[in-house]
Amino acid sequence: MNSNNENKNMNEKFQQEADEKEKQKQKAKDYGEYVKQITPTRNLPLQMLKAFLVGGIFCTLGQFILNTLTSLGLDKETAGIWCSVLLVLLSVILTGFSLYQKIADFGGAGALVPITGFANSVCATAIEYQPEGQVYGVGVKIFTIAGPVILYGIFSSWVFGLLYWCGKILGIA
């Protein structure tokens, strides 16, 4: 009789474990279906086309500014500086009017053309944290996104400069 009770308890324990595993499987299945429902589906070729168009428009605008300034008599270097300044200004204005985010939503990576995307990241952060004050808001958070770009840009240029210098000494470069 004691053996029957032990077997009965063991069977109940195994059944509880089996039920628990089944519940976990069902939860995992339900979660997978939930993730599938809320994950946006994207048409990759269409996204690539949009990125190409938006990036192309930014680059074409930059080339137009450069050509216009050169035709007005500025040398190429000065025209390039003014072109950069004007593209940064345009990016900041578009960010200030909440238009750059709409462009980025449409064009994806195409809106990350280096100079305009960088200006947008700095400006958007400054706007977002402005209510927290100039020091603890803007001052602390302004380079949250741009800081790593600056850091690794400077570090990689130092590494490549060191490699170039070593190459010059060894007569390779």
N, C-alpha and C positions, 0 to 999 in steps of 0.2 A: 504494500500500500504506500509506503514511504517512497518507493521507487516510482510509482505512478505519479505521485505529487511532484517529484523532482522532474520527471519527464514532461509533465504538464507545464510546470514553471519554465523549463527550458524551451519548450515549444512556444509558449507565450512570449518569452524573451526574444527568440529568433523571429517570431512574427512581428513584434514591435520594431526590431531592427530593420526587417524587410520593409515594413510600412514607412519607417523613417527615411530609408534610402529612396523609396518610391516618391515620397513627398519632396525630397531634395532634387530628384530628377525632374519632377514636375515643375518645381520652382525654377530650376535652371532653364527648362524649356520655355516657361512663361516669360522669364527674363529675356531670353534670346528673341522671342517674338516681340516683346516690348521694345527692345533695342532696334530691331528691324523696322518697327513701325515709326519710331521717332527719328531714325537716322535719315537725313536728307539724301536723296539719290541725285547724282549729278551726271550730266552728259559730258564726259571727258572731252570729246572733240569740240563741243560747243564752248566749254570753259576755256580750252586752249585758244580757240578763235577769238573769244572775248578778250583774253589776256593779251593776245597778239595785237588786237585792234587798239586797246587802251594804251598799252606800252608804246605802240607805234605812233599814236596820236601825241603822247607826251614827247617822244623823241623827235617827231616831225615838227612840233611846236618849238622845241629847243633848236633844231636846225634852222627853222625859219627866223627865229630871233638872232641867231648867230650870223646868218646870211644878211639879214637886214642891217645889223649893226656894222658888219664889214663893208657893206655897200654905202653906208653913211660915212665911211672914212676911218673907222676905228681899225687898229691893227688886230690881227687874229687873237693874240693873247688877251688884250683888253676886252675885245668882243666876247671872248669866252668867259671872262670874269663877270661881265654884265649879264650874259646869258644865264649863268649859274645863279646870280643874285635875283634875276627876274623869275626864274623857275621856282626858287625857294619862296619868293614873295607870293607868287601865284598859289603855291601849295599851302602856305599859311593862310591866305585869304579863303581858299576853298575849304580848309579845315575849320576856320572860324565861322563860316556860314553853314557848317555841317554838310557840305557838298562832297568833300573828298571821300568820306565814308561811303556815300552812295556810289561814287565812281569805283571805289575799291570793292564794294559788294558786287557790282556788275562785272568789273574787269579782273578781279582776283589778283593774281601775281603781277599782272600787267601794270597795276597801280603802284608797284613797288620799285619803279624805275629809281635807281639809287638816290638821286638828289631830292626828288619830290617826295618819295616815300620816307626818307630820313627826316626831312623837314616836317612832314605830317606827323611822324611819331613823336617828335619833340614838342610840336605845337599842341597836339591832342592831349598829351600828358599834362602840359602846362594849363590848358583850359580845364581839364578834369579836376585837377587838384587845387585850383585857384581859391575855391571857398575855404580851404584849410589854412590860407594865409600865404604870404610871400616866402617866408622862411620854411615853415614846416610843411607847407603844401607844395608850392611851385619849386622852391629851392631844393627840397629833398627828393622830390619825385620826378623832376623834369628829365633826368637822364636814365630813368628806369629801363626804357627800351633802347635808347640810343647809346647808353653807357657801354654795354658790352660790345657794340659795334665799334665804338671808338677805341676801346681797350684792345680788342683783338686786331683791329686794323693797324694800330700803332705797333703792337707786338709783332705781328706778321711782317710789317715793313722793316722792323729792326732785324728780324731773323733773315729776311731776304737780303737786306743790306749787308749783314755780316757774311752771308754766303757769297755775295758778290765781291766783297772785299777780300775774302779768302781766295776766291777764284782769281782775282787780280794779282794777288801775291804769288800764287802758284802758276800764273801765266795761262790759266784756262779761260778766263773771261776777257 
